[in-house]
């Protein structure tokens, strides 16, 4: 499946993602600028913050209480803010689009 990332400069990166991996792992594997994932997906940092574009933002399960708490510490949180380590890729997310916040540069 293909995942579209837009880095903070607006450059589009279309990459292949594997079902079952999380979007952060996909991003770091493809060296997407601004998605660092310092904690490796352990939900212990927010260095994988991204904005999920419509229509996917509305179709994803809501963030857990722990994810919401981590997002509270991010800069420029929006209603479509998510930690990409918490987004498990499935075939139904083919074409998922995530924008990297300017604060992640």
N, C-alpha and C positions, 0 to 999 in steps of 0.2 A: 504494500500500500504506500501511497505517497503522502508525505506530510510537508506542509509549506510553512517555513519560518521566515519572518521578516525581521532582520536585525534592526537595531536602534537607528541606523543610518538609512533604513528603508530598503536595503538590498534583499531581494527574495532569494531564498535557498530552498529548492525543492529536493527532498531527500527521500530515500526509501526507509520505511519503518517496518518492523516485524511485529506481527500480532503477539500480544502478551508482554512486550517490553513497554516501559513507560516513555512518555514523550521526552523527558529529561535525558534518559539514556540514549535515545535516538539522536537528540540534539548534540550531546557531548561526543558521541561516536562520529558525528559528521562535522564537529568543530564549529558549531553555530556560535558566532560571537555574542557574548552576553549571557549565555546559559552555561553556568559554571558547575553547579551541582556539587558543591564542596562536601556535603555530607553523604554523597553517594545515593541519595534517595531515601535517607532515614528519617525525613521530616524533622530535621534538626537545624535547618538553616532556611534561607529563602533566596538562595542564589540561583534558583531556577524559575523565578517569577516570570510569568508571561500573561499576555492578554489573549484570550481565546475569542476568535471571531465568530460572528453568527454565520450559519445557523447552529454551529456545534455548541456554542456557549449555553444555549437553551436546552440542549439535549443531554448534556452531561449530568451525572449525579451531582448534587450540591456538595460543596466542600465539607469535610468533616469538621468537628469542633476544633480539633488540633490544627488542621490546615488553616482554618479561619484565624486562629490565634497567631499562627506564624505569619499570615498575610497582614495582620494588624501592624506588624513591625516593618512592613515594606513601604517604600516611597511611592507615591502616586497610585494608590490602590484604586481600582475601578470595579464596577459590578461584574465585569468579565475577567477579573484577575484570578489566576490559579497558579498553584505550584505545579510545574510540569511533571515533577516526580510522582504526582498523585493521579496522573492521567494515563491509564492503561490503554494502549492502542488495540483496537479491534478492527475487523474489516469494515464495520459500519462507520469508522472514522476516517476512511480513505478521503484524502483531500483536506483533513483538519488543518486549519490555519492558526498560527500563533505568532503574535507580535511581541518582540522583546522590548521591554520598557527602556526609555532613555536612561533611567537611573541604573540600569544594569551595565552601562558601558564603563 
